[in-house]
Amino acid sequence: MFFGAIGIIFFIAGILLATNTGRSAEHAFRIFAQTNPRVGAATPKTLRFVGGAWIPLGAFFIAVGFFR
């Protein structure tokens, strides 16, 4: 159950960031840049790549929670 819940969160967050629904990547990057002064070369597009990686990770966690 715990793995499934975490997987759903990662899966939904990944879809939102990867597709930039509602400019979510820009908003998340702005919050990240305000809390972390050393952003470096990161851009909102970086968060879109991170979101793309979270989709299969979330799907894996959902599968583990389902088959466990």
BAMIGU-512440 format. One record per atom (N, C-alpha, C, CB): x, y, z; residue number from 1; residue in three letters; atom name. Coordinates in nm, 3 decimals. Glycine has a CB too. Layout:
<rs>
{{X,Y,Z},NUM,"ALA","CA"}
...
</rs>
This chain:
<rs>
{{0.082,-0.119,0.000},1,"MET","N"}
{{0.000,0.000,0.000},1,"MET","CA"}
{{0.087,0.126,0.000},1,"MET","C"}
{{-0.094,-0.001,0.121},1,"MET","CB"}
{{0.192,0.125,0.084},2,"PHE","N"}
{{0.281,0.240,0.092},2,"PHE","CA"}
{{0.351,0.263,-0.041},2,"PHE","C"}
{{0.383,0.220,0.205},2,"PHE","CB"}
{{0.402,0.156,-0.104},3,"PHE","N"}
{{0.471,0.169,-0.232},3,"PHE","CA"}
{{0.376,0.222,-0.339},3,"PHE","C"}
{{0.530,0.034,-0.275},3,"PHE","CB"}
{{0.252,0.177,-0.337},4,"GLY","N"}
{{0.154,0.223,-0.434},4,"GLY","CA"}
{{0.124,0.371,-0.419},4,"GLY","C"}
{{0.026,0.144,-0.421},4,"GLY","CB"}
{{0.111,0.417,-0.294},5,"ALA","N"}
{{0.082,0.559,-0.270},5,"ALA","CA"}
{{0.199,0.646,-0.314},5,"ALA","C"}
{{0.053,0.583,-0.120},5,"ALA","CB"}
{{0.321,0.606,-0.281},6,"ILE","N"}
{{0.438,0.682,-0.324},6,"ILE","CA"}
{{0.450,0.679,-0.477},6,"ILE","C"}
{{0.566,0.625,-0.259},6,"ILE","CB"}
{{0.421,0.564,-0.536},7,"GLY","N"}
{{0.426,0.551,-0.681},7,"GLY","CA"}
{{0.327,0.642,-0.751},7,"GLY","C"}
{{0.401,0.409,-0.721},7,"GLY","CB"}
{{0.207,0.653,-0.697},8,"ILE","N"}
{{0.107,0.741,-0.756},8,"ILE","CA"}
{{0.152,0.886,-0.749},8,"ILE","C"}
{{-0.028,0.725,-0.686},8,"ILE","CB"}
{{0.211,0.925,-0.637},9,"ILE","N"}
{{0.261,1.063,-0.624},9,"ILE","CA"}
{{0.371,1.090,-0.726},9,"ILE","C"}
{{0.313,1.087,-0.480},9,"ILE","CB"}
{{0.467,0.999,-0.738},10,"PHE","N"}
{{0.576,1.017,-0.834},10,"PHE","CA"}
{{0.523,1.016,-0.977},10,"PHE","C"}
{{0.681,0.907,-0.817},10,"PHE","CB"}
{{0.429,0.928,-1.007},11,"PHE","N"}
{{0.375,0.916,-1.142},11,"PHE","CA"}
{{0.301,1.043,-1.182},11,"PHE","C"}
{{0.281,0.795,-1.152},11,"PHE","CB"}
{{0.216,1.093,-1.094},12,"ILE","N"}
{{0.140,1.215,-1.125},12,"ILE","CA"}
{{0.232,1.336,-1.133},12,"ILE","C"}
{{0.030,1.239,-1.019},12,"ILE","CB"}
{{0.326,1.348,-1.040},13,"ALA","N"}
{{0.421,1.460,-1.044},13,"ALA","CA"}
{{0.506,1.453,-1.170},13,"ALA","C"}
{{0.510,1.461,-0.918},13,"ALA","CB"}
{{0.546,1.333,-1.209},14,"GLY","N"}
{{0.625,1.317,-1.331},14,"GLY","CA"}
{{0.549,1.359,-1.454},14,"GLY","C"}
{{0.670,1.174,-1.345},14,"GLY","CB"}
{{0.423,1.321,-1.463},15,"ILE","N"}
{{0.342,1.362,-1.579},15,"ILE","CA"}
{{0.325,1.513,-1.582},15,"ILE","C"}
{{0.205,1.293,-1.576},15,"ILE","CB"}
{{0.298,1.572,-1.466},16,"LEU","N"}
{{0.281,1.718,-1.461},16,"LEU","CA"}
{{0.408,1.790,-1.503},16,"LEU","C"}
{{0.240,1.762,-1.322},16,"LEU","CB"}
{{0.523,1.745,-1.454},17,"LEU","N"}
{{0.648,1.812,-1.488},17,"LEU","CA"}
{{0.691,1.784,-1.632},17,"LEU","C"}
{{0.759,1.769,-1.393},17,"LEU","CB"}
{{0.678,1.662,-1.677},18,"ALA","N"}
{{0.725,1.626,-1.811},18,"ALA","CA"}
{{0.642,1.694,-1.919},18,"ALA","C"}
{{0.720,1.474,-1.829},18,"ALA","CB"}
{{0.512,1.705,-1.898},19,"THR","N"}
{{0.427,1.768,-1.999},19,"THR","CA"}
{{0.411,1.917,-1.974},19,"THR","C"}
{{0.291,1.702,-2.002},19,"THR","CB"}
{{0.461,1.966,-1.861},20,"ASN","N"}
{{0.455,2.107,-1.824},20,"ASN","CA"}
{{0.311,2.156,-1.818},20,"ASN","C"}
{{0.536,2.192,-1.923},20,"ASN","CB"}
{{0.225,2.073,-1.765},21,"THR","N"}
{{0.084,2.107,-1.752},21,"THR","CA"}
{{0.068,2.224,-1.656},21,"THR","C"}
{{0.002,1.985,-1.702},21,"THR","CB"}
{{0.001,2.327,-1.703},22,"GLY","N"}
{{-0.021,2.445,-1.619},22,"GLY","CA"}
{{0.107,2.515,-1.580},22,"GLY","C"}
{{-0.095,2.406,-1.497},22,"GLY","CB"}
{{0.208,2.505,-1.665},23,"ARG","N"}
{{0.341,2.563,-1.638},23,"ARG","CA"}
{{0.397,2.515,-1.505},23,"ARG","C"}
{{0.333,2.717,-1.639},23,"ARG","CB"}
{{0.373,2.388,-1.474},24,"SER","N"}
{{0.418,2.333,-1.346},24,"SER","CA"}
{{0.570,2.331,-1.334},24,"SER","C"}
{{0.364,2.192,-1.329},24,"SER","CB"}
{{0.640,2.306,-1.444},25,"ALA","N"}
{{0.787,2.304,-1.437},25,"ALA","CA"}
{{0.842,2.442,-1.405},25,"ALA","C"}
{{0.846,2.252,-1.570},25,"ALA","CB"}
{{0.783,2.546,-1.464},26,"GLU","N"}
{{0.829,2.682,-1.434},26,"GLU","CA"}
{{0.802,2.720,-1.290},26,"GLU","C"}
{{0.763,2.782,-1.528},26,"GLU","CB"}
{{0.684,2.685,-1.240},27,"HIS","N"}
{{0.650,2.716,-1.101},27,"HIS","CA"}
{{0.740,2.639,-1.004},27,"HIS","C"}
{{0.502,2.685,-1.073},27,"HIS","CB"}
{{0.761,2.511,-1.031},28,"ALA","N"}
{{0.848,2.431,-0.943},28,"ALA","CA"}
{{0.991,2.483,-0.946},28,"ALA","C"}
{{0.844,2.283,-0.985},28,"ALA","CB"}
{{1.038,2.525,-1.064},29,"PHE","N"}
{{1.174,2.577,-1.073},29,"PHE","CA"}
{{1.187,2.708,-0.996},29,"PHE","C"}
{{1.214,2.597,-1.219},29,"PHE","CB"}
{{1.085,2.793,-1.004},30,"ARG","N"}
{{1.090,2.920,-0.931},30,"ARG","CA"}
{{1.098,2.895,-0.781},30,"ARG","C"}
{{0.967,3.006,-0.965},30,"ARG","CB"}
{{1.019,2.800,-0.731},31,"ILE","N"}
{{1.023,2.766,-0.589},31,"ILE","CA"}
{{1.159,2.708,-0.552},31,"ILE","C"}
{{0.911,2.665,-0.553},31,"ILE","CB"}
{{1.213,2.620,-0.638},32,"PHE","N"}
{{1.345,2.561,-0.613},32,"PHE","CA"}
{{1.453,2.668,-0.613},32,"PHE","C"}
{{1.377,2.455,-0.720},32,"PHE","CB"}
{{1.445,2.764,-0.706},33,"ALA","N"}
{{1.547,2.869,-0.714},33,"ALA","CA"}
{{1.540,2.963,-0.594},33,"ALA","C"}
{{1.530,2.950,-0.844},33,"ALA","CB"}
{{1.423,2.982,-0.538},34,"GLN","N"}
{{1.411,3.069,-0.420},34,"GLN","CA"}
{{1.466,3.001,-0.296},34,"GLN","C"}
{{1.264,3.108,-0.397},34,"GLN","CB"}
{{1.450,2.870,-0.286},35,"THR","N"}
{{1.496,2.800,-0.166},35,"THR","CA"}
{{1.642,2.757,-0.176},35,"THR","C"}
{{1.410,2.680,-0.141},35,"THR","CB"}
{{1.694,2.746,-0.298},36,"ASN","N"}
{{1.833,2.703,-0.318},36,"ASN","CA"}
{{1.903,2.810,-0.401},36,"ASN","C"}
{{1.840,2.562,-0.388},36,"ASN","CB"}
{{1.985,2.893,-0.338},37,"PRO","N"}
{{2.047,3.003,-0.413},37,"PRO","CA"}
{{2.149,2.959,-0.519},37,"PRO","C"}
{{2.115,3.096,-0.317},37,"PRO","CB"}
{{2.203,2.839,-0.508},38,"ARG","N"}
{{2.302,2.792,-0.606},38,"ARG","CA"}
{{2.235,2.698,-0.705},38,"ARG","C"}
{{2.420,2.720,-0.535},38,"ARG","CB"}
{{2.164,2.755,-0.798},39,"VAL","N"}
{{2.090,2.676,-0.896},39,"VAL","CA"}
{{2.184,2.622,-1.003},39,"VAL","C"}
{{1.979,2.760,-0.960},39,"VAL","CB"}
{{2.287,2.696,-1.036},40,"GLY","N"}
{{2.381,2.652,-1.138},40,"GLY","CA"}
{{2.322,2.668,-1.277},40,"GLY","C"}
{{2.420,2.507,-1.115},40,"GLY","CB"}
{{2.337,2.566,-1.360},41,"ALA","N"}
{{2.290,2.573,-1.498},41,"ALA","CA"}
{{2.151,2.513,-1.515},41,"ALA","C"}
{{2.388,2.501,-1.589},41,"ALA","CB"}
{{2.080,2.488,-1.405},42,"ALA","N"}
{{1.948,2.428,-1.413},42,"ALA","CA"}
{{1.847,2.527,-1.471},42,"ALA","C"}
{{1.901,2.381,-1.274},42,"ALA","CB"}
{{1.752,2.474,-1.544},43,"THR","N"}
{{1.644,2.552,-1.603},43,"THR","CA"}
{{1.513,2.476,-1.581},43,"THR","C"}
{{1.669,2.579,-1.757},43,"THR","CB"}
{{1.400,2.537,-1.612},44,"PRO","N"}
{{1.275,2.461,-1.604},44,"PRO","CA"}
{{1.275,2.336,-1.693},44,"PRO","C"}
{{1.158,2.549,-1.642},44,"PRO","CB"}
{{1.351,2.342,-1.802},45,"LYS","N"}
{{1.359,2.225,-1.890},45,"LYS","CA"}
{{1.427,2.108,-1.817},45,"LYS","C"}
{{1.435,2.259,-2.020},45,"LYS","CB"}
{{1.518,2.137,-1.728},46,"THR","N"}
{{1.582,2.033,-1.647},46,"THR","CA"}
{{1.477,1.959,-1.565},46,"THR","C"}
{{1.690,2.094,-1.555},46,"THR","CB"}
{{1.383,2.033,-1.508},47,"LEU","N"}
{{1.278,1.969,-1.430},47,"LEU","CA"}
{{1.186,1.886,-1.519},47,"LEU","C"}
{{1.197,2.073,-1.354},47,"LEU","CB"}
{{1.174,1.922,-1.645},48,"ARG","N"}
{{1.094,1.841,-1.737},48,"ARG","CA"}
{{1.162,1.706,-1.761},48,"ARG","C"}
{{1.073,1.915,-1.871},48,"ARG","CB"}
{{1.296,1.706,-1.771},49,"PHE","N"}
{{1.369,1.579,-1.785},49,"PHE","CA"}
{{1.356,1.496,-1.658},49,"PHE","C"}
{{1.517,1.605,-1.817},49,"PHE","CB"}
{{1.364,1.562,-1.542},50,"VAL","N"}
{{1.348,1.491,-1.414},50,"VAL","CA"}
{{1.209,1.430,-1.405},50,"VAL","C"}
{{1.373,1.587,-1.295},50,"VAL","CB"}
{{1.108,1.506,-1.446},51,"GLY","N"}
{{0.971,1.455,-1.447},51,"GLY","CA"}
{{0.957,1.334,-1.538},51,"GLY","C"}
{{0.875,1.563,-1.489},51,"GLY","CB"}
{{1.026,1.337,-1.651},52,"GLY","N"}
{{1.024,1.223,-1.742},52,"GLY","CA"}
{{1.084,1.098,-1.679},52,"GLY","C"}
{{1.097,1.256,-1.869},52,"GLY","CB"}
{{1.181,1.117,-1.591},53,"ALA","N"}
{{1.241,1.003,-1.522},53,"ALA","CA"}
{{1.152,0.954,-1.408},53,"ALA","C"}
{{1.380,1.040,-1.469},53,"ALA","CB"}
{{1.070,1.042,-1.351},54,"TRP","N"}
{{0.983,1.004,-1.241},54,"TRP","CA"}
{{0.866,0.918,-1.287},54,"TRP","C"}
{{0.931,1.128,-1.171},54,"TRP","CB"}
{{0.827,0.927,-1.414},55,"ILE","N"}
{{0.713,0.849,-1.463},55,"ILE","CA"}
{{0.740,0.699,-1.453},55,"ILE","C"}
{{0.681,0.887,-1.609},55,"ILE","CB"}
{{0.850,0.647,-1.510},56,"PRO","N"}
{{0.874,0.502,-1.494},56,"PRO","CA"}
{{0.904,0.462,-1.350},56,"PRO","C"}
{{0.989,0.458,-1.584},56,"PRO","CB"}
{{0.966,0.552,-1.273},57,"LEU","N"}
{{0.991,0.522,-1.132},57,"LEU","CA"}
{{0.859,0.506,-1.058},57,"LEU","C"}
{{1.077,0.633,-1.067},57,"LEU","CB"}
{{0.767,0.597,-1.082},58,"GLY","N"}
{{0.635,0.586,-1.018},58,"GLY","CA"}
{{0.561,0.461,-1.062},58,"GLY","C"}
{{0.552,0.708,-1.049},58,"GLY","CB"}
{{0.570,0.429,-1.192},59,"ALA","N"}
{{0.504,0.308,-1.242},59,"ALA","CA"}
{{0.563,0.183,-1.176},59,"ALA","C"}
{{0.516,0.298,-1.395},59,"ALA","CB"}
{{0.694,0.182,-1.156},60,"PHE","N"}
{{0.759,0.070,-1.089},60,"PHE","CA"}
{{0.708,0.056,-0.945},60,"PHE","C"}
{{0.911,0.088,-1.090},60,"PHE","CB"}
{{0.698,0.167,-0.873},61,"PHE","N"}
{{0.651,0.162,-0.736},61,"PHE","CA"}
{{0.505,0.116,-0.730},61,"PHE","C"}
{{0.667,0.299,-0.670},61,"PHE","CB"}
{{0.423,0.159,-0.826},62,"ILE","N"}
{{0.284,0.114,-0.831},62,"ILE","CA"}
{{0.279,-0.036,-0.854},62,"ILE","C"}
{{0.207,0.189,-0.943},62,"ILE","CB"}
{{0.363,-0.086,-0.945},63,"ALA","N"}
{{0.365,-0.230,-0.971},63,"ALA","CA"}
{{0.411,-0.307,-0.849},63,"ALA","C"}
{{0.456,-0.261,-1.090},63,"ALA","CB"}
{{0.511,-0.258,-0.779},64,"VAL","N"}
{{0.558,-0.325,-0.658},64,"VAL","CA"}
{{0.447,-0.327,-0.554},64,"VAL","C"}
{{0.684,-0.256,-0.601},64,"VAL","CB"}
{{0.377,-0.215,-0.537},65,"GLY","N"}
{{0.268,-0.211,-0.441},65,"GLY","CA"}
{{0.152,-0.303,-0.482},65,"GLY","C"}
{{0.219,-0.070,-0.426},65,"GLY","CB"}
{{0.130,-0.318,-0.611},66,"PHE","N"}
{{0.020,-0.401,-0.658},66,"PHE","CA"}
{{0.050,-0.549,-0.641},66,"PHE","C"}
{{-0.010,-0.370,-0.804},66,"PHE","CB"}
{{0.173,-0.590,-0.672},67,"PHE","N"}
{{0.208,-0.732,-0.667},67,"PHE","CA"}
{{0.261,-0.776,-0.531},67,"PHE","C"}
{{0.310,-0.762,-0.772},67,"PHE","CB"}
{{0.281,-0.688,-0.442},68,"ARG","N"}
{{0.336,-0.723,-0.312},68,"ARG","CA"}
{{0.235,-0.786,-0.223},68,"ARG","C"}
{{0.393,-0.602,-0.245},68,"ARG","CB"}
</rs>
